Amino acid sequence: MTASPLVDRLASLIARRALAPGQKLPSERALAAEFGVSRSSLREAIGVLTSRGVLVARHGGGTFLAADEHAALTDPIAEALQLLAPLARSDAGYWKDVAEIRFSLEGDAAYFAALRASEEDKRRLQQAYLAVSTAPLDDLAAQARTDAAFHLAIAQASRNVVLRQVMSGLLRLLEISIADTLRQLYRLPDIVAQLDLQHRQILDAILAGRAEEARQHANAHLEFVQQRLLDIEEAPARARRAAAVRNAFPSP
């Protein structure tokens, strides 16, 4: 494969996954395998995007999406939030804390995205939605990664630097929380279609510039997920109460 098509594919991957300034790309080995090319060809494509100022290579540290003038905000926020990742993996109720902060951020992100998204932002949003809607249902990691990337793309389209950087820092926590959430939700019938419809409603409202509607759909999506998770958590307790009643009042 010549460099130019591979450069385009690499640029498309960056847009599709809604990578934020300062965020690390997958490893060369992983990207080469994903694209079906040699690592030398991949390095050539990375070199082209590096020369254009799109990527930055750090010796021994990998390749990153180039930071913009506000990138100084990114690393301290991201590093602080990453310290919480082990807790997200070990605490079964941690999703509630993540849900609360998402309620504080994502409705406003969708609102401002509807007001401010550029044509390039809208293109990235459509690609991010396509990625999450077509991610393999049997690959929770891919589902979580693309779902988090979709919500991050909304924050990027808000054109609010602080909101975008906070959401970028939350990305890994979102992936962990979303993966656990999906693992629970996939027990429910028709859940995939319902989540896809909710994502589509948020996207359509943003693309149409309907700010308040975008906020409402974003909040409704989070409320739906939270309520379904609470229902799942409470199901064992309800079953125990029902069994206790049956034992106390056996059938004649």
VOKEPA-158069 format. One record per residue (C-alpha): residue in three letters; x, y, z. Coordinates in pm, 1 decimal, always signed. Layout:
<sites>
r ALA x X y Y z Z
...
</sites>
This chain:
<sites>
r MET x +0.0 y +0.0 z +0.0
r THR x +136.4 y +341.8 z -92.1
r ALA x +176.3 y +605.7 z +176.4
r SER x -109.2 y +831.6 z +68.4
r PRO x -401.5 y +585.7 z +111.8
r LEU x -253.3 y +468.3 z +440.9
r VAL x -221.0 y +827.7 z +558.8
r ASP x -588.6 y +877.8 z +476.8
r ARG x -685.3 y +561.5 z +662.8
r LEU x -483.0 y +663.0 z +966.4
r ALA x -636.3 y +1011.0 z +965.0
r SER x -982.1 y +852.4 z +934.2
r LEU x -912.8 y +626.4 z +1232.5
r ILE x -813.9 y +929.5 z +1442.2
r ALA x -1138.9 y +1104.7 z +1348.2
r ARG x -1353.1 y +791.7 z +1391.9
r ARG x -1224.7 y +726.8 z +1742.0
r ALA x -1251.9 y +1097.9 z +1826.7
r LEU x -902.8 y +1108.2 z +1974.5
r ALA x -839.7 y +1420.2 z +2178.7
r PRO x -529.3 y +1641.8 z +2159.4
r GLY x -253.5 y +1478.2 z +2362.3
r GLN x -413.9 y +1132.3 z +2348.4
r LYS x -193.2 y +836.3 z +2261.3
r LEU x -250.6 y +630.8 z +1945.8
r PRO x -262.5 y +252.1 z +1961.7
r SER x +77.4 y +84.8 z +1931.9
r GLU x +248.2 y +48.1 z +1595.5
r ARG x +205.6 y -327.5 z +1621.0
r ALA x -169.2 y -296.1 z +1680.7
r LEU x -220.0 y -39.0 z +1403.5
r ALA x -15.4 y -236.8 z +1151.8
r ALA x -223.1 y -546.6 z +1227.3
r GLU x -549.9 y -350.8 z +1205.6
r PHE x -458.8 y -202.1 z +867.0
r GLY x -290.9 y -516.8 z +736.5
r VAL x +33.0 y -335.5 z +649.8
r SER x +397.0 y -357.9 z +748.6
r ARG x +524.7 y -153.4 z +1039.2
r SER x +762.8 y +28.2 z +807.1
r SER x +469.4 y +142.6 z +589.6
r LEU x +284.6 y +249.2 z +900.9
r ARG x +585.7 y +449.4 z +1024.3
r GLU x +596.9 y +626.7 z +688.8
r ALA x +231.2 y +727.7 z +721.6
r ILE x +287.1 y +841.4 z +1080.0
r GLY x +583.7 y +1043.4 z +955.0
r VAL x +361.8 y +1221.3 z +700.7
r LEU x +104.6 y +1315.3 z +964.1
r THR x +384.0 y +1418.0 z +1200.1
r SER x +527.0 y +1650.1 z +935.1
r ARG x +181.9 y +1805.3 z +898.9
r GLY x +166.8 y +1871.3 z +1271.6
r VAL x -117.1 y +1622.4 z +1327.0
r LEU x +87.3 y +1373.6 z +1530.6
r VAL x +377.7 y +1396.1 z +1772.0
r ALA x +620.5 y +1108.8 z +1828.1
r ARG x +777.7 y +1080.4 z +2171.5
r HIS x +1093.4 y +875.0 z +2189.7
r GLY x +1015.9 y +556.0 z +2376.5
r GLY x +669.0 y +681.8 z +2459.6
r GLY x +464.1 y +622.8 z +2145.5
r THR x +273.9 y +850.7 z +1909.3
r PHE x +21.2 y +1110.7 z +2022.2
r LEU x -232.5 y +1336.6 z +1860.9
r ALA x -70.2 y +1677.7 z +1853.9
r ALA x -179.4 y +1908.0 z +2133.6
r ASP x -325.8 y +2248.0 z +2064.5
r GLU x -262.1 y +2572.4 z +2247.3
r HIS x -478.9 y +2455.0 z +2537.4
r ALA x -306.9 y +2120.9 z +2585.2
r ALA x -138.4 y +2232.2 z +2906.6
r LEU x -473.4 y +2162.3 z +3069.7
r THR x -482.1 y +1803.5 z +2949.1
r ASP x -204.4 y +1618.2 z +3125.9
r PRO x -268.5 y +1721.0 z +3490.2
r ILE x -640.5 y +1648.3 z +3458.4
r ALA x -586.8 y +1320.8 z +3276.7
r GLU x -314.5 y +1203.6 z +3514.6
r ALA x -526.3 y +1280.9 z +3820.5
r LEU x -829.3 y +1101.1 z +3679.3
r GLN x -626.7 y +798.2 z +3572.5
r LEU x -538.4 y +741.8 z +3938.9
r LEU x -906.1 y +655.2 z +3987.9
r ALA x -904.5 y +379.7 z +3723.6
r PRO x -813.2 y +95.4 z +3966.6
r LEU x -1106.6 y +197.4 z +4188.2
r ALA x -1339.7 y +189.3 z +3889.2
r ARG x -1235.0 y -170.8 z +3827.8
r SER x -1265.6 y -286.6 z +4189.0
r ASP x -1573.9 y -106.3 z +4323.8
r ALA x -1900.2 y -250.7 z +4192.8
r GLY x -2089.8 y +67.3 z +4277.6
r TYR x -1839.4 y +303.5 z +4118.2
r TRP x -2060.5 y +347.3 z +3812.7
r LYS x -2290.9 y +566.7 z +4023.1
r ASP x -2014.7 y +822.7 z +4080.8
r VAL x -1929.7 y +820.3 z +3710.0
r ALA x -2299.8 y +859.5 z +3625.2
r GLU x -2327.8 y +1165.9 z +3849.2
r ILE x -2037.1 y +1345.9 z +3685.3
r ARG x -2167.6 y +1251.4 z +3341.0
r PHE x -2502.6 y +1410.9 z +3427.3
r SER x -2311.6 y +1726.1 z +3518.8
r LEU x -2124.9 y +1738.9 z +3188.0
r GLU x -2291.5 y +1564.1 z +2897.6
r GLY x -2621.4 y +1748.3 z +2875.6
r ASP x -2434.2 y +2077.5 z +2847.6
r ALA x -2186.7 y +1923.4 z +2603.7
r ALA x -2469.6 y +1819.2 z +2371.6
r TYR x -2637.5 y +2160.3 z +2410.0
r PHE x -2328.0 y +2357.6 z +2313.8
r ALA x -2234.4 y +2110.6 z +2039.9
r ALA x -2571.6 y +2177.5 z +1876.2
r LEU x -2498.6 y +2550.0 z +1888.6
r ARG x -2133.5 y +2548.3 z +1786.6
r ALA x -2039.6 y +2233.9 z +1593.7
r SER x -1851.6 y +2303.0 z +1271.4
r GLU x -1896.9 y +2094.7 z +959.6
r GLU x -1579.2 y +1905.9 z +1052.6
r ASP x -1716.6 y +1843.5 z +1403.1
r LYS x -2037.9 y +1709.5 z +1251.0
r ARG x -1842.4 y +1478.7 z +1023.2
r ARG x -1649.5 y +1343.1 z +1322.2
r LEU x -1972.2 y +1295.8 z +1516.1
r GLN x -2127.7 y +1097.8 z +1231.0
r GLN x -1817.6 y +879.2 z +1205.9
r ALA x -1812.6 y +826.8 z +1582.2
r TYR x -2181.1 y +728.6 z +1579.3
r LEU x -2121.1 y +487.2 z +1290.4
r ALA x -1831.7 y +330.3 z +1482.0
r VAL x -2036.3 y +266.8 z +1796.5
r SER x -2343.2 y +148.7 z +1605.3
r THR x -2140.9 y -107.9 z +1409.7
r ALA x -1901.9 y -223.8 z +1683.7
r PRO x -1914.7 y -604.3 z +1730.7
r LEU x -2170.8 y -696.9 z +1995.3
r ASP x -1946.9 y -974.9 z +2126.5
r ASP x -1653.3 y -736.3 z +2184.1
r LEU x -1728.4 y -535.4 z +2498.6
r ALA x -1394.0 y -354.5 z +2481.1
r ALA x -1472.6 y -226.6 z +2129.8
r GLN x -1825.9 y -136.4 z +2235.5
r ALA x -1699.4 y +58.7 z +2536.0
r ARG x -1420.7 y +229.9 z +2341.0
r THR x -1647.0 y +347.5 z +2060.0
r ASP x -1927.1 y +446.9 z +2299.5
r ALA x -1686.8 y +661.0 z +2504.9
r ALA x -1540.9 y +807.1 z +2184.7
r PHE x -1888.9 y +908.4 z +2066.8
r HIS x -1954.6 y +1100.2 z +2387.1
r LEU x -1607.1 y +1254.6 z +2371.4
r ALA x -1674.6 y +1368.5 z +2014.5
r ILE x -1980.7 y +1553.1 z +2143.7
r ALA x -1765.2 y +1728.6 z +2404.5
r GLN x -1514.1 y +1822.7 z +2135.8
r ALA x -1791.5 y +1966.0 z +1921.8
r SER x -1905.7 y +2182.9 z +2214.7
r ARG x -1605.3 y +2407.9 z +2148.4
r ASN x -1567.6 y +2451.5 z +2523.4
r VAL x -1200.9 y +2390.8 z +2597.7
r VAL x -1243.7 y +2309.8 z +2967.0
r LEU x -1535.9 y +2075.1 z +2904.6
r ARG x -1345.3 y +1900.3 z +2628.8
r GLN x -1034.6 y +1853.9 z +2841.4
r VAL x -1227.4 y +1722.9 z +3141.0
r MET x -1408.4 y +1473.1 z +2916.7
r SER x -1076.4 y +1374.3 z +2759.3
r GLY x -937.1 y +1306.6 z +3103.5
r LEU x -1243.9 y +1101.5 z +3188.3
r LEU x -1207.0 y +888.5 z +2876.2
r ARG x -1038.6 y +587.6 z +3039.1
r LEU x -1279.7 y +595.0 z +3331.8
r LEU x -1567.5 y +611.8 z +3085.3
r GLU x -1437.2 y +309.5 z +2895.9
r ILE x -1410.2 y +105.7 z +3216.7
r SER x -1749.9 y +218.4 z +3343.7
r ILE x -1922.0 y +172.3 z +3007.2
r ALA x -1776.7 y -177.8 z +2963.7
r ASP x -1915.4 y -278.7 z +3303.7
r THR x -2244.9 y -105.4 z +3226.3
r LEU x -2286.0 y -285.7 z +2895.5
r ARG x -2199.4 y -618.1 z +3057.9
r GLN x -2497.8 y -562.0 z +3287.0
r LEU x -2734.2 y -407.8 z +3033.4
r TYR x -2687.7 y -677.4 z +2770.4
r ARG x -2890.0 y -909.0 z +2993.6
r LEU x -3197.4 y -706.4 z +2897.0
r PRO x -3401.8 y -768.8 z +2580.6
r ASP x -3384.6 y -511.8 z +2298.8
r ILE x -3130.1 y -302.1 z +2488.9
r VAL x -2892.0 y -264.7 z +2193.3
r ALA x -3162.4 y -116.6 z +1971.5
r GLN x -3274.9 y +119.1 z +2247.7
r LEU x -2923.0 y +249.3 z +2313.9
r ASP x -2860.1 y +292.4 z +1942.2
r LEU x -3183.3 y +492.0 z +1904.3
r GLN x -3083.3 y +717.5 z +2194.0
r HIS x -2740.9 y +784.2 z +2041.6
r ARG x -2907.2 y +858.9 z +1708.9
r GLN x -3149.7 y +1104.9 z +1870.5
r ILE x -2862.8 y +1293.3 z +2034.2
r LEU x -2671.2 y +1301.2 z +1706.6
r ASP x -2967.7 y +1417.1 z +1499.2
r ALA x -3049.6 y +1699.9 z +1741.4
r ILE x -2688.4 y +1821.5 z +1734.3
r LEU x -2665.2 y +1803.1 z +1355.1
r ALA x -2991.2 y +1999.1 z +1325.9
r GLY x -2875.8 y +2264.4 z +1573.2
r ARG x -3158.6 y +2190.8 z +1818.0
r ALA x -2967.1 y +2268.9 z +2136.5
r GLU x -3230.8 y +2216.2 z +2404.2
r GLU x -3348.1 y +1896.7 z +2237.5
r ALA x -2989.9 y +1771.0 z +2226.7
r ARG x -2953.9 y +1836.6 z +2600.0
r GLN x -3282.0 y +1657.8 z +2671.5
r HIS x -3185.7 y +1351.5 z +2467.0
r ALA x -2841.5 y +1333.5 z +2632.4
r ASN x -2993.8 y +1351.1 z +2979.3
r ALA x -3269.5 y +1103.3 z +2889.0
r HIS x -3003.9 y +859.1 z +2765.2
r LEU x -2811.6 y +878.9 z +3093.1
r GLU x -3130.8 y +851.1 z +3298.9
r PHE x -3236.8 y +544.1 z +3100.2
r VAL x -2902.7 y +371.8 z +3156.9
r GLN x -2897.3 y +458.9 z +3525.9
r GLN x -3250.3 y +331.2 z +3584.8
r ARG x -3185.3 y +4.7 z +3402.0
r LEU x -2871.7 y -52.5 z +3612.4
r LEU x -3059.5 y +19.7 z +3933.6
r ASP x -3330.2 y -226.1 z +3826.8
r ILE x -3065.3 y -493.3 z +3766.9
r GLU x -2902.1 y -426.5 z +4105.6
r GLU x -3235.9 y -445.8 z +4286.6
r ALA x -3355.7 y -763.7 z +4113.4
r PRO x -3184.3 y -1009.4 z +4355.4
r ALA x -3330.3 y -827.0 z +4657.5
r ARG x -3677.4 y -837.8 z +4504.7
r ALA x -3636.5 y -1209.3 z +4436.9
r ARG x -3533.4 y -1270.8 z +4799.7
r ARG x -3835.2 y -1078.5 z +4928.7
r ALA x -4067.8 y -1275.3 z +4702.4
r ALA x -3915.8 y -1603.3 z +4820.7
r ALA x -3955.1 y -1497.9 z +5184.0
r VAL x -4323.6 y -1423.8 z +5125.9
r ARG x -4376.0 y -1759.9 z +4957.1
r ASN x -4206.1 y -1938.9 z +5247.1
r ALA x -4407.9 y -1746.5 z +5506.3
r PHE x -4736.1 y -1808.8 z +5330.9
r PRO x -4704.3 y -2145.7 z +5154.4
r SER x -4973.8 y -2242.1 z +4908.7
r PRO x -5244.4 y -2469.1 z +5053.3
</sites>
